[in-house]
């Protein structure tokens, strides 16, 4: 699982995600985009299919929300592979 911010110093989150998705070994890795800007989250969510994001997370967020999201996305990924998840 990869967590990335939408706004970074060199490349924005969308550029980063496109680069990651171009690499075969990360094509099916769950990706979560975070942003402190509600407008940026909404814009990114609108283009979610275009950039292949698994989920969006608005900052600030509660630790419980992050843990629930991780469990949901990692559980989804493991259902398809049959791998065991260690908690």
N, C-alpha and C positions, 0 to 999 in steps of 0.2 A: 504494500500500500504506500502511495506517495501523497503527502500533503504539500500543497504549494500555495503561496499567496498570489493574489491577482496582480498586485503591484510590487515589483522588485526593481532594484537599481539598474540592471542592465537590460533584461528582457521582461516583458510582462508575462503573467501566468499563462495566457493563451499561447504565446510563442513557445514557452517552456513545454507545455503539454503537447503541442504539435511535434516538437522535437523528440519527446519521450515516446510518443505513439509511433514515430517513424522507426524506432528500434524494435526489432522483432521480439527480443527478450522481455520487453515491457508492454507489448501490445495489449495483453489482457490483465495487466496490473491495475487494481482499483486506484483512481486518481481523485483527490478531493481538492477543490479550489476554495480558498478562504479569502475573505475581504472584509474590511471594516466599513466599507461604504455600501449601504443598502442599494444605491443606484448601480454600483459595479456588480453586486451579486445578481441583481435583476437582469442587467445586460448580459452578464456571463451565462446566467441560467437560460436566457433566450437563445444563446448560441451554443448551448450544451451539447447538442448532437453534432454540431459542426466540429467542435474541439474534443469530443469524446471524453467528457468528464463524468465520473461516477456519481458525484454529489457536490453540493455547494454548502459552505458553512460560513455564516455571518459572524464576524467578530464584534464585540467580545462574545464568547460562548462559554457555557458551563462545561466543566470537565465531564460530567455525566453525559451530556449531549455528544461530546467527542467520542467517549467510550462506546456509547450505543451505536454511533455511526461506524466506528471501527469494527465492532462485533458484527453488525449487519453486513458490511461490505466484505470483510474477510470470510464470514460464514458463507456468503453467496459465492465467492471465488472458490472456496473449498468444496462446496456442493458439486461443482462441475468436475473437480479433479479427484475427489475421494480422499484428499489429504486430511489428516487430523490437525486440529488447531490446539495448541497448548495455551492455557489461560493461566 
